[in-house]
């Protein structure tokens, strides 16, 4: 058996991914707190200090970003109200095309919290629950049905004039504030749904990501065109099947030469747990040189940073809404659209 060469624990893919996930989660929490302070200033009519609005919160508006993307492609105009939503959406699409579905496994805060919750419960109970195989496949189709619904509603059925009207509406202007209120002042129905999803994620690994997330479904489809794939080198493989045993997506890696699954997110769990040197690598599909874990982590971070920097340098990051606009809209945010 040709064993893998020892390497620094800090260069292990699992450690690198954990650090990247933690860093992005901290950034998201910081953005949430700052945005909450920004909104609170207007809700209290200036009684609390004014802070700059963090455009990064628009990453939580993917449906509106899809409208914005079609508006840009059809009408040739980049939405000035929430431009960062489009910038981040396009960045994540590009990330899927170039570096697998790394957004889901390396960057997404929802995926991170879901994964950590399941791991915590698993360590406490020592038990692993899995959906029956006969039920798993149709359940996995739910997120593609949700994706098809949004694509039909927006990408196919929504005419050019409706795109412009939506993006110019008060509802879109205040969509980020309503998103904040969904988490800070949820309705009983919202609480019930969130509680159900938390319960499912605690018991079933990646329940939201595997069965319900349309965003992940879209990125998974695009990731099929990524040049990078997990490659199994048969001449080095010892058929220990550890790669399949540890795969969060339940892919039978040991049976494949090239992993082309929609469910592969490029988490590199299989690569990091392979005991045979050169048997499992993330590499271009028609190449022989594998990309090390640190190289892939660097690629993911650079693509994210590059997308954000491009938005900033081209003037498509901060909102065109003024202080006076927010003074008028935020106090009545919950009444807009009803």
C-alpha positions as CSV (number, residue, x, y, z in Angstrom):
1,X,0.0,0.0,0.0
2,X,1.3,3.4,-1.0
3,X,0.5,5.7,1.9
4,X,0.1,9.4,1.7
5,X,3.0,11.6,2.7
6,X,2.6,13.3,6.0
7,X,1.6,17.0,5.8
8,X,1.0,19.8,8.2
9,X,-2.4,19.5,9.9
10,X,-3.0,23.1,8.9
11,X,-2.8,22.1,5.2
12,X,-5.4,19.3,5.5
13,X,-8.4,20.1,3.3
14,X,-10.8,19.6,6.3
15,X,-8.9,22.1,8.4
16,X,-8.6,24.6,5.5
17,X,-12.3,24.3,4.8
18,X,-13.2,24.7,8.5
19,X,-11.1,27.9,8.7
20,X,-12.7,29.3,5.5
21,X,-16.2,28.5,6.7
22,X,-15.5,30.0,10.1
23,X,-14.1,33.2,8.6
24,X,-17.0,33.7,6.3
25,X,-19.5,33.0,9.1
26,X,-17.8,35.6,11.2
27,X,-18.0,38.1,8.3
28,X,-21.7,37.3,7.8
29,X,-22.4,37.8,11.5
30,X,-20.5,41.1,11.5
31,X,-22.5,42.2,8.4
32,X,-25.8,41.2,10.1
33,X,-24.9,43.2,13.3
34,X,-23.9,46.3,11.4
35,X,-26.9,46.1,9.1
36,X,-29.1,45.7,12.2
37,X,-27.5,48.9,13.7
38,X,-28.1,50.7,10.4
39,X,-31.7,49.8,10.3
40,X,-32.2,50.5,14.0
41,X,-31.0,54.1,13.4
42,X,-33.9,54.8,11.1
43,X,-36.5,52.8,13.1
44,X,-35.7,54.9,16.1
45,X,-35.8,58.1,14.0
46,X,-32.2,58.9,14.7
47,X,-32.1,58.0,18.4
48,X,-29.4,55.5,17.9
49,X,-26.0,56.2,16.1
50,X,-25.9,56.1,12.3
51,X,-23.6,53.5,10.8
52,X,-22.7,52.8,7.2
53,X,-24.9,50.3,5.5
54,X,-22.8,47.1,4.6
55,X,-23.6,46.1,1.0
56,X,-22.5,42.6,1.6
57,X,-25.9,41.8,3.2
58,X,-27.4,41.7,-0.3
59,X,-25.8,38.3,-0.7
60,X,-28.9,37.0,1.1
61,X,-31.2,38.2,-1.7
62,X,-30.7,35.5,-4.4
63,X,-34.2,35.6,-5.9
64,X,-34.0,39.4,-6.4
65,X,-30.5,38.9,-7.7
66,X,-31.9,36.6,-10.4
67,X,-34.4,39.3,-11.4
68,X,-31.5,41.7,-11.5
69,X,-29.4,39.4,-13.6
70,X,-32.1,39.0,-16.2
71,X,-32.7,42.8,-16.2
72,X,-29.0,43.3,-16.9
73,X,-29.0,40.7,-19.7
74,X,-32.3,41.9,-21.3
75,X,-32.3,45.6,-20.7
76,X,-28.6,46.2,-20.4
77,X,-28.9,48.0,-17.0
78,X,-27.3,47.1,-13.7
79,X,-29.8,47.7,-10.8
80,X,-28.5,50.6,-8.8
81,X,-30.6,49.9,-5.7
82,X,-29.0,46.5,-4.8
83,X,-26.0,46.2,-7.1
84,X,-24.1,44.0,-4.7
85,X,-26.8,41.4,-4.9
86,X,-26.0,41.0,-8.6
87,X,-22.3,41.1,-8.1
88,X,-22.3,38.4,-5.5
89,X,-24.8,36.3,-7.4
90,X,-22.7,36.4,-10.6
91,X,-19.5,35.7,-8.5
92,X,-21.1,32.6,-7.0
93,X,-22.2,31.4,-10.5
94,X,-18.7,31.9,-11.8
95,X,-17.3,30.1,-8.7
96,X,-19.4,27.1,-9.6
97,X,-18.3,27.1,-13.2
98,X,-14.6,27.4,-12.3
99,X,-14.2,25.7,-8.9
100,X,-17.0,23.2,-8.5
101,X,-19.9,24.0,-6.1
102,X,-17.5,25.4,-3.6
103,X,-19.9,28.1,-2.4
104,X,-22.1,25.4,-0.7
105,X,-19.2,23.6,1.0
106,X,-16.7,26.4,1.7
107,X,-18.7,29.7,1.9
108,X,-22.4,29.4,2.5
109,X,-23.2,30.3,6.2
110,X,-26.4,28.2,6.1
111,X,-24.5,25.2,4.9
112,X,-21.8,25.8,7.6
113,X,-24.3,26.0,10.5
114,X,-26.2,23.0,9.2
115,X,-23.0,20.9,8.9
116,X,-21.7,22.0,12.4
117,X,-25.1,21.3,14.0
118,X,-25.2,17.8,12.6
119,X,-21.6,17.1,13.6
120,X,-22.3,18.3,17.1
121,X,-25.4,16.1,17.5
122,X,-23.6,13.1,15.9
123,X,-20.7,13.4,18.4
124,X,-23.1,13.6,21.3
125,X,-25.3,10.7,20.3
126,X,-22.9,8.6,18.2
127,X,-25.7,7.8,15.9
128,X,-26.2,8.4,12.2
129,X,-29.6,8.7,10.6
130,X,-30.1,8.3,6.9
131,X,-33.2,8.6,4.7
132,X,-34.1,5.3,3.1
133,X,-32.7,5.0,-0.4
134,X,-36.1,4.6,-2.0
135,X,-37.1,8.0,-0.5
136,X,-33.8,9.8,-0.8
137,X,-33.9,10.1,-4.6
138,X,-37.4,11.7,-4.9
139,X,-36.6,14.0,-2.0
140,X,-33.4,15.2,-3.7
141,X,-35.6,16.2,-6.6
142,X,-37.5,18.7,-4.5
143,X,-34.8,21.4,-4.8
144,X,-34.7,21.0,-8.6
145,X,-38.5,21.5,-8.7
146,X,-38.1,24.7,-6.6
147,X,-35.3,25.8,-8.9
148,X,-37.5,25.2,-11.9
149,X,-40.4,27.2,-10.4
150,X,-38.2,30.2,-9.8
151,X,-36.5,30.0,-13.2
152,X,-39.9,29.7,-15.0
153,X,-41.3,32.6,-12.9
154,X,-38.4,34.9,-13.5
155,X,-36.1,33.8,-16.3
156,X,-38.9,32.7,-18.6
157,X,-42.2,34.3,-17.8
158,X,-41.2,37.8,-16.5
159,X,-41.1,40.3,-19.3
160,X,-38.6,43.1,-19.6
161,X,-40.9,45.9,-18.4
162,X,-41.9,43.8,-15.3
163,X,-38.2,43.4,-14.4
164,X,-37.7,47.2,-14.4
165,X,-40.9,47.8,-12.5
166,X,-40.0,45.3,-9.8
167,X,-36.4,46.7,-9.4
168,X,-37.8,50.2,-9.1
169,X,-40.5,49.3,-6.5
170,X,-40.4,50.2,-2.8
171,X,-40.7,46.5,-2.1
172,X,-37.3,45.7,-3.7
173,X,-35.7,48.8,-2.2
174,X,-36.6,47.5,1.3
175,X,-36.1,43.8,0.6
176,X,-32.9,43.6,2.7
177,X,-34.7,45.2,5.7
178,X,-37.6,42.7,5.4
179,X,-35.1,39.9,5.2
180,X,-33.5,41.2,8.5
181,X,-37.0,41.3,10.1
182,X,-37.6,37.7,9.0
183,X,-34.8,36.7,11.4
184,X,-35.2,39.3,14.2
185,X,-39.0,39.3,14.4
186,X,-40.2,36.1,12.8
187,X,-43.9,35.2,12.6
188,X,-45.1,32.0,14.3
189,X,-45.2,30.3,10.9
190,X,-41.6,31.4,10.2
191,X,-40.5,30.1,13.6
192,X,-42.2,26.8,13.0
193,X,-40.5,26.4,9.6
194,X,-37.1,27.4,10.9
195,X,-37.5,25.0,13.9
196,X,-38.4,22.2,11.5
197,X,-35.4,22.8,9.3
198,X,-33.1,23.0,12.3
199,X,-34.5,19.7,13.6
200,X,-34.1,18.0,10.3
201,X,-30.5,19.3,9.9
202,X,-29.7,18.1,13.4
203,X,-30.7,14.5,12.6
204,X,-30.1,14.2,8.8
205,X,-26.8,15.4,7.4
206,X,-27.1,18.4,5.2
207,X,-30.9,18.0,5.1
208,X,-31.6,21.6,3.8
209,X,-28.7,21.5,1.3
210,X,-29.5,18.0,0.0
211,X,-33.2,18.2,-0.4
212,X,-34.5,21.8,-0.4
213,X,-32.1,24.5,-1.4
214,X,-32.8,25.7,-5.0
215,X,-29.7,27.9,-4.9
216,X,-27.5,24.9,-4.3
217,X,-29.4,23.1,-7.1
218,X,-28.5,25.8,-9.6
219,X,-24.9,25.9,-8.5
220,X,-24.7,22.1,-8.7
221,X,-25.9,22.1,-12.3
222,X,-23.3,24.8,-13.2
223,X,-20.6,22.9,-11.4
224,X,-20.9,20.0,-13.9
225,X,-19.1,22.3,-16.4
226,X,-16.2,23.1,-14.0
227,X,-12.9,21.8,-15.3
228,X,-12.0,20.6,-11.8
229,X,-13.2,17.1,-10.8
230,X,-12.3,14.6,-8.1
231,X,-10.2,12.0,-9.9
232,X,-9.5,8.5,-8.7
233,X,-6.3,7.0,-10.0
234,X,-6.9,3.3,-10.2
235,X,-3.2,2.4,-10.2
236,X,-2.8,3.9,-6.7
237,X,-6.2,3.0,-5.3
238,X,-6.3,0.3,-2.7
239,X,-10.1,0.0,-2.7
240,X,-10.3,0.7,1.0
241,X,-13.6,2.6,0.3
242,X,-12.9,5.3,2.9
243,X,-13.7,8.0,0.3
244,X,-17.2,6.7,0.0
245,X,-17.6,6.2,3.7
246,X,-16.8,9.8,4.5
247,X,-18.5,11.6,1.6
248,X,-21.1,14.0,3.0
249,X,-23.1,13.7,-0.2
250,X,-23.2,9.9,-0.1
251,X,-21.4,9.6,-3.5
252,X,-19.9,6.2,-4.2
253,X,-16.5,7.7,-4.9
254,X,-14.7,4.3,-4.9
255,X,-16.7,3.2,-7.9
256,X,-15.8,6.2,-10.1
257,X,-12.8,7.3,-12.0
258,X,-14.1,10.9,-12.3
259,X,-16.8,12.2,-10.0
260,X,-19.3,14.1,-12.0
261,X,-22.2,14.1,-9.5
262,X,-24.6,17.0,-9.1
263,X,-24.2,16.5,-5.4
264,X,-20.4,16.9,-5.3
265,X,-19.5,20.3,-3.7
266,X,-15.8,20.1,-3.9
267,X,-15.5,19.8,-0.1
268,X,-12.5,17.5,-0.5
269,X,-13.5,15.3,2.4
270,X,-12.8,12.2,0.3
271,X,-9.4,13.5,-0.8
272,X,-8.3,14.5,2.7
273,X,-9.3,11.1,4.1
274,X,-7.6,9.0,1.3
275,X,-4.7,7.0,2.8
276,X,-3.0,6.2,-0.5
277,X,-0.8,8.8,-2.1
278,X,-2.0,9.9,-5.5
279,X,-5.1,7.8,-5.5
280,X,-7.6,10.6,-5.1
281,X,-7.1,14.2,-6.3
282,X,-8.9,17.3,-7.4
283,X,-7.6,17.9,-10.9
284,X,-8.7,19.1,-14.3
285,X,-10.7,16.4,-16.0
286,X,-8.2,15.8,-18.7
287,X,-5.1,16.7,-16.7
288,X,-2.7,14.6,-14.5
289,X,-1.6,17.3,-12.0
290,X,-3.8,17.5,-8.9
291,X,-4.6,20.8,-7.1
292,X,-3.6,20.6,-3.5
293,X,-6.1,21.5,-0.8
294,X,-4.5,24.8,0.0
295,X,-4.4,25.7,-3.7
296,X,-8.2,25.0,-4.0
297,X,-8.9,27.0,-0.8
298,X,-6.8,29.9,-2.2
299,X,-8.6,29.7,-5.5
300,X,-12.0,29.9,-3.8
301,X,-11.0,32.9,-1.7
302,X,-9.4,34.7,-4.6
303,X,-12.5,34.2,-6.9
304,X,-14.7,35.6,-4.1
305,X,-12.4,38.5,-3.4
306,X,-12.0,39.2,-7.2
307,X,-15.8,39.3,-7.7
308,X,-16.3,41.8,-4.8
309,X,-13.3,43.9,-5.9
310,X,-14.7,44.1,-9.5
311,X,-18.0,45.3,-8.2
312,X,-16.4,47.9,-6.0
313,X,-14.0,49.2,-8.8
314,X,-16.7,49.4,-11.3
315,X,-19.0,51.4,-9.0
316,X,-21.6,48.5,-8.7
317,X,-21.4,47.8,-5.0
318,X,-23.0,50.5,-2.8
319,X,-26.7,51.3,-3.1
320,X,-28.0,54.4,-4.9
321,X,-30.6,54.9,-2.2
322,X,-30.0,58.0,-0.1
323,X,-30.3,58.8,3.6
324,X,-33.6,60.5,2.9
325,X,-34.9,57.4,1.0
326,X,-34.1,55.2,4.0
327,X,-35.7,57.7,6.4
328,X,-38.9,57.3,4.4
329,X,-38.9,53.6,3.7
330,X,-37.5,51.8,6.8
331,X,-40.1,52.9,9.3
332,X,-42.8,51.5,7.1
333,X,-40.9,48.5,5.8
334,X,-43.3,45.9,7.2
335,X,-46.3,47.6,5.6
336,X,-44.8,47.7,2.1
337,X,-46.0,44.9,-0.1
338,X,-49.1,44.1,2.0
